[in-house]
Amino acid sequence: MTDAASPHPAGVIEIQSHYMAQVQRRRLYSGLTLLIFVILMVAGFNIADARNAGGFWDGVLNIGDYPAEVISEAWEKRADLPGLIARFFPALIETINIAAVSTIIGASAGLILSLLSTRGLARWPVLIPLFRRTMDIMRAVPEIVIALVLIFVLGGGPVPAMIAIAIHSAGALGKMFSEVAENADLKSVEGLSSTGATWLQKMWLSVLPQVAPNYLSYTLLRFEINIRASAILGFVGAGGLGYELRNAMAWGPGRFDEAAAIFILLFGTIVLFDQISSRYRNRLTEGQNG
């Protein structure tokens, strides 16, 4: 029997004490985890700073020197900027082409991999782990590593960059596409199965109409990312605007106006396609919700 004079039964008091003990234990573990994380971060930073040629704290004070030199020289030669922008415009078109082709190939491969790796939709359910691990490998290896290997085999140019970005895009988009396909309504798939439809017909007539807006939205987002990636891969000899930027930066003073023109082209292109892609993605999302 519980004590009638006690406002809380003994069982409730015991539960509260156990709960408070668990809360204190979790706080202790969280504090220790945070402390270990901070120690590792500080130790790692010190090691990296010691191996850095100039030292981080010495170099951080000069971080604005290079941008200041680029802006100063570009301002002195500002009359030449329109001509330089026109000169590097073909390289910009090459960069956009690399991003566009790699996005189309990557999205197509990701679409196939996503349908083959989605539970309830896969053509061969026993091979789902194989397709998922394949996508894991594709997106785990950075584009620049794939590009360096392909440049060694195929030589410099836009083709290695396109293949590298397409492989990484297929793995990334395949993962996102698969997550969307898992939420598709399977009633229509079951209805088509009862009529004797093939797997391809069920995917084309039932699943794809449901997931198409999200698939297109993710593809547009990936296209934005691939524009940046194609520019970065130019630094390793993969062509495009990044290759021209590397050459301009390598020469140093005297060609900083060229670097400024390339920066203007690249920044303007990224902003333009970001706005266009965001507008279409919003329309797709609103249309789906509506």
Order of alpha helices (4+ residues) and beta strands (2+ residues): alpha-alpha-alpha-alpha-alpha-alpha-alpha-alpha-alpha-alpha-alpha-alpha
